[in-house]
Amino acid sequence: MRQKDMVILAAVIIGSGILSLLVSNYIFNKPANRNVQVETATVITTDFTKPSTVYFNTSSIDPTQTINVSLNSNQNVFGSGKNGN
C-alpha cells in the first residue's frame, strides 16, 4: 500500500468511529433516562385466612380421597353377545 492509501484508510476509520459514536448516542438511552418507577411487592406473611364457606364446606366432595377399583369378575369385557360378535 502506498502512503496515500494509508491516509485515506485512517480518515475513513476515524470518520466512521465519530459517526458511530453520534448515532449510538442518539439511539441508546442516556443515564438520566434510565430511572423507572416500579411497583413494590407486598410482604408475604405466614397468616392464612380461612376460605369462604360458600366454596369450601364440610359436606363437599373431597377430590383427594383414595379410590379403590376392585377386580371385575366379568370375563366378557367388550360386551360381545352370545354370538361372539
C-alpha positions in Angstrom: 0.0 0.0 0.0 1.1 3.5 -0.7 1.3 6.3 1.8 -1.7 8.0 0.1 -3.9 4.9 0.7 -2.9 4.7 4.4 -4.1 8.3 4.9 -7.4 7.7 3.2 -7.9 4.5 5.2 -7.1 6.3 8.5 -9.5 9.1 7.6 -12.3 6.5 6.8 -11.7 4.8 10.2 -11.7 8.0 12.2 -14.8 9.2 10.3 -16.7 6.0 10.8 -15.8 6.0 14.5 -17.1 9.5 15.0 -20.3 8.8 13.0 -21.0 5.6 15.0 -20.5 7.5 18.3 -23.0 10.1 17.2 -25.5 7.6 16.0 -25.2 5.4 19.2 -25.7 8.5 21.4 -28.9 9.2 19.5 -30.3 5.7 19.6 -29.4 4.5 23.1 -30.8 5.9 26.3 -28.8 8.3 28.4 -28.2 7.5 32.1 -30.6 10.3 33.1 -33.5 8.5 31.2 -32.9 5.1 32.9 -34.9 5.9 36.0 -38.0 3.8 36.1 -40.8 3.7 38.7 -41.7 0.1 39.6 -44.3 -1.3 41.9 -43.2 -2.6 45.3 -44.0 -6.2 46.2 -46.3 -6.9 49.1 -44.9 -8.7 52.1 -45.6 -12.4 52.4 -46.8 -13.4 55.8 -47.5 -16.8 57.4 -51.0 -15.7 58.3 -53.7 -17.6 56.3 -57.3 -16.5 56.3 -60.0 -19.2 56.1 -61.5 -19.6 52.7 -65.2 -18.8 52.0 -67.7 -21.4 53.2 -69.6 -20.9 50.0 -67.0 -22.9 48.1 -65.2 -24.8 50.8 -67.5 -26.5 53.3 -67.5 -29.7 55.3 -70.1 -31.5 53.1 -68.3 -31.0 49.8 -66.6 -33.8 47.8 -63.0 -34.5 48.7 -61.1 -35.0 45.5 -58.0 -36.3 47.4 -59.8 -39.4 48.6 -58.3 -42.7 47.5 -60.4 -44.5 45.0 -60.2 -48.3 45.1 -61.0 -50.2 42.0 -61.8 -53.8 42.7 -61.2 -56.7 40.4 -64.0 -57.3 37.9 -65.3 -60.8 37.6 -66.9 -60.1 34.1 -65.0 -62.1 31.6 -66.9 -60.5 28.7 -65.1 -57.2 28.8 -66.1 -55.8 25.4 -69.8 -56.7 25.8 -69.9 -59.2 23.0 -73.1 -61.2 23.0 -73.8 -64.9 22.7 -72.9 -64.8 19.0 -69.3 -63.8 19.7 -69.6 -60.6 17.6 
